[in-house]
């Protein structure tokens, strides 16, 4: 059944965060979502989202650049054309536009949303079928203040919303980060899983010292301790320590996943639909990881509800060895959907209904969109 695209519209949507979110390369007080609406010839509408972190401080695609790629290149390319499925759409985008995986992810998501609505099926079914209607989800403690992070973690544990936490480190000297991490681990208790994300901040030598100390502290997982290009160091660290390493920035798509596994990396891959080019493209990376014996983790670019749900539909078709971090909507003071996601008991529920299973609040979209 062909889906004919009539037009594609996009908006930049700026939403404040509930508190400053401190990473090694930036501190966020606001998140910018790039939202896409794909309108079909018969009036059917699909929605997609592309979101990155900290403008250009995190990676090579900014919200403004993503919108420009959609408006100036991808929308004119796809508008007026019909596609009988996702594969021809992806092939057309890749043949005419190099890179720009975030922009392509938004359009792949919008196409899947529209296709699901047309067929009366959830996106998870289009991607192979959900194994579960809820997924484990952790919370990131990233205020930058040890006591505030401890208080925040203890509150969320008491409420039962989360049972595992990730700490953002790497912006401060190693000794300070280790004191910060050890204090939080002690305060939250031995039964709570604590992971850390270094966001590429360490050189190889610092990473060896840091990994050894974190292993002694009792940390469960270390995310991307070295630069994304230093695959050799990442592989050496993964084989030197029993403390597992999560590759994030170093592994975007199936080609990266193959290269890292072939080089001897052991550990886990952080799946992110934006890095891979869309939900279906992220699942290609997951297949490579599974074939190589590499564990899986459902990662986020701190998307709003729309992008988070797109990821959840993909992650629901997998066994996630390390769970997920799809908490992005909880970090925002508001959103542009009519109904929020349900977070409880360390889990997030997958929406039901055709397509993504969510509806856009047009009034909030008008309020938060960048003028």
Secondary structure by P-SEA (a helix, b strand, c coil): cbbbbcbbbbbbbbbbcccccccccccccbbbbbbbbbbccccbbbbbbbbbccccccccccaaaaaaaaaccccccccccccccaaaaaaaaaaccccaaaaaaaaaaaaaaaaaaaaccccccccccccccbbbbbbbbccccaaaaaaaaaaaaaacccccbbbbcccccaaaaaaaaaaaaaaacccbbbbbbccccccaaaaaaaaaaaaaaccccccccccccaaaaaaaaaaaccbbbbbccccccaaaaaaaaaacccbbbbbbccccccaaaaaaaaaaaaaacbbbbbccccccaaaaaaaaaaaaacccccccccccccccccccccbbbbbcccbbbbbbccccccccaaaaaaacccc
